[in-house]
Amino acid sequence: RGELGEAERLYRQSLAIREALGDVQGKGETLHALAGIYETRGELGEAERLYRQSLEIREALGDLRGKGATLHALAGIYKTRGELGEAEQLYRQSLAIQEALGDVRGKGETLHELAGIYEIRGELGEAERLYRQSLAIREALGDKKGKGATLHALGHLYQMRGELGEAERLYRQVLEIMEALGDVQGKGATLHALAGIYVVRGELGEAERLYRQSLEIRKALGDVRGKGATLAMLGQLLAQQGRLADGRAMVLQALSLLEGMGAAGDAAQVREILQAMGGEAVASAGELTPQVYQALLLVGQAVFAARRGAALDAQAEQELQAMQQAGGVWVSVAAFFRQAAQPGQALPVLPEGLPAPLRAMLEDFLSVW
């Protein structure tokens, strides 16, 4: 139901009881479950720490089934971070344990996740083969939720191939399953995917409606990664509709969320969206990439001219608006530039807390203004 705070409170109560009773196996199970809460919140470092505590207990107890489950979960952390080699290694360890134990359900889950790695790498044929193996297992077990997840993944494969009719058919099938099960998180993911179909078809109004439904669900669940993904797509859509400022603000918010949780692969994709939209200079304050440097230089030159009576040009104004919408340190940087642009006024003091590369560039501007 998305009540993560209450779930955490109950898990911590359980953990305290199990520690008091010396129930080591129960402690390992609860640590694993707690880690899942932090993973959903996007706190991957804490999630990994708890999963590794659980793994240590399960290995010490010789709990192979538990070990396989925790290796699978750890692999998901690495997959989210974009560390696909390590993720694949952990999934294959988990798969070997599941096959040795005859854990068919676990095998179906891990085949699904392995397929996702091949999909990210662009090896779509192998990805489909593994997804279909997973689907066969899940259908045989009557695992409706698992079946929905794998149908969703297959829908995405067809979407990538441009087979939009088949992709939509699969997504709609998934949506029926998720609604029947009351799986709100799955419903949010499927609405997001369906929206993408309508974007490709040019039906932008319907796409926006579906993205907003998905975003509302993901916000309510505290699903940070899902929220970031939908904000990025909705922002890109708004920009296509000519609502550039609103769109850029959403994409910047998405980038902040995904970078904050360490989802490197997702963040890289959002950065590409931002570059295509313009205003990418505010994507990172800690490093002066060529795009960041060029945009700051553009604003600095405009301020130099403004101090001598010229008006700020439209491109500089666009970059300043993007900084303000980005939040954080960029708000004070935008204010610094605007104050400096006032002719006849004393130069402003540098904002506090700036990363060293950014501070050095602003100091250079002060020396020439």
ABEGO torsion letter per residue (X at the ends): XGBAAAAAAAAAAAAAAAAAAGBAAAAAAAAAAAAAAAAAAGBAAAAAAAAAAAAAAAAAAGBAAAAAAAAAAAAAAAAAAGBAAAAAAAAAAAAAAAAAAGBAAAAAAAAAAAAAAAAAAGBAAAAAAAAAAAAAAAAAAGBAAAAAAAAAAAAAAAAAAGBAAAAAAAAAAAAAAAAAAGBAAAAAAAAAAAAAAAAAAGBAAAAAAAAAAAAAAAAAAGBAAAAAAAAAAAAAAAAAAGBAAAAAAAAAAAAAAAAAAGBAAAAAAAAAAAAAAEGAAAABAABBBAAAAAAAAAAAAAAAAAAAGBBBBAAAAAAAAAAAAAEEAAAAAAAAAAAAABBGBBBBBBBBGBBAAAAAAAAAAAAAX
